[in-house]
Amino acid sequence: MCDLVIPEAAHEYSGFFDHLYFTESTIGSWGFEGRTLKVEVQGVFLLGNHPLNVEGHGPHAGWFVFEGVTSSKRTLIECIGDPVKPDGFKAPRDEGDDIDYGLPGLPKESREYGFEGYLTVPLGWVDWVVVAGSFKFVVEPLERKAARLGM
């Protein structure tokens, strides 16, 4: 886990979680700031009429941002050995994050958000379920990202 800095010029798409396809995604760094969970993602595709479709169906990269988190649980299946040609997988294990209920910002209403993908640290597969008051997908505009990367 680490602190993630989202560029100021990033575009936010609140809601539309059901219009995301992330089975082929890669999940990178993630971390909490109070009741906000930020998860770095790559390889996210769009379904239906997600407003980001104007830039194409994907794959897209950015951050899943969950606000008002009351629960965060992951089931990890780690690779054994080389991730390209693993020697198998460890037994699935569950991990949860301790939520400090003394923190301000408990949402009046919450929703369960479930997503999955290839986790980079530790290497393996993750099924993640977050209960939060809101969700947004934050992406850096393609032209800004290209300029930042010198492309």
N, C-alpha and C positions, 0 to 999 in steps of 0.2 A: 504494500500500500504506500501511496505517496500523495503529496499535494499536487493537484493538476491545475495548470493555468490555462484558461480558455482565452484565445485571442479576442480582443475587443471587437473586431470586425466580424466575428462569427454571427451566423444567422440562427435564430432559435425557432423551432417548430414545436409549439406546445400541443400536447395531446397526440393524436394520430398514431399511438403505439400499435394499434391493431393493423396499421398499414405498413408495418416493418417486417422484413424477412431477414432473420439473422442466423439461420442454421449454419451458414458457411462463413460466419464472421469470426474475427480474431479479437479477443478481449485482452487489452493491455493493462496499463496502470489503472488503479482505482483508489479512491479514498473518500473519507468523510470530512465534512466541515460542519460541525454541529449535527443537524438533522438532514443535511444535504449530502447525498451520495453521488459522486461523479465517477463514471466508468468510461475509459477510453475504448473506442470500438473502431474496427475497420471491416470492410467487406459487407456492409449492410445494404440490402436491396429494398426497393419500395414496391408496395402493392397498391392496387386501386388508385384512388385520386389523392395521394399524398401531395401536399403543395410543393415539395422539393422535386417532384417529377419534372418540373420545367428544366432542371439541369440533367435529366436522364434518370432511368430507373436504378442506376448504380453500377458498380458498388460505390458506396459512400463511406466516408470516414468522419469521425467526430466524437462526440461525448453523449452518453445517456446521462441525464441529470434528473435525479429523483429528489423531490423536496418533501419535507415532512415525513421522513422515513420512521416507521415504527417497527419494522422487521426486515432483516436481510439474511437470507440463508442460501448456502451454496452446496451442491453435491459435486465433488471433484472426483475425476477418474484420471489419475496421473499416469503418464507414459513411463515405462521402465526402459532405460537405455536411450539410444539415439531416437529423437522424435520423428525423424524421417522414416526410419525402419525400426520401430520399437520392438523390444523383446517381450512385449506384452504390456499389461496394464496392472496397476495396483488395484486393490479392492476399493470400491467407491467409499468415500468418507464424507460426512456432513460437517459443514462449518457454519457457524452463525456469528453475527456481530452483536456485541453487547450494546444495547441502546440505552442511553441514560435518559430515563423518563423525567428527570429534573430539568432537562433542556427545554427552553421555550420552543414554541412552534408545533405543538401537537395538532395535527389536522383535525377538522371537524368530521370530515369524511375521508376514507382511504380506499385505495383500490390495490389489488394484487397484480403485479407485473412479473411475468415469467419470460426469461430469455435464456439462450444457450449459445455456446460457441467454443472455439479453441482458445484456451487460456494460455498466455505466454509465460506466466510465473505463478505457480509451478506449471511446467508443460503438461498439458492434458486437456480433457474435455470438462466443461462446467455447465451445469444446469443451475440457474440462479433465480430465486424468487424474492422480490422486493415488495413490501407493502408500504405504500407512500400516499401522500395527499395529492401529488401531481408529478407529471413526467414531461420532459422536453428533450428533443433530439437537437443538439447544437452542432452545426457544421460550419466549417470555414469555407467561404465562397471559393470556388475553384480557381479563379484568377488570382485571388489574394494568396492562396496556398501555393500556387505555381510561382508567384513572385517571391514569396518567402523562401522557397526551396531553390531559387535561382534557375527556374525552368523557363 
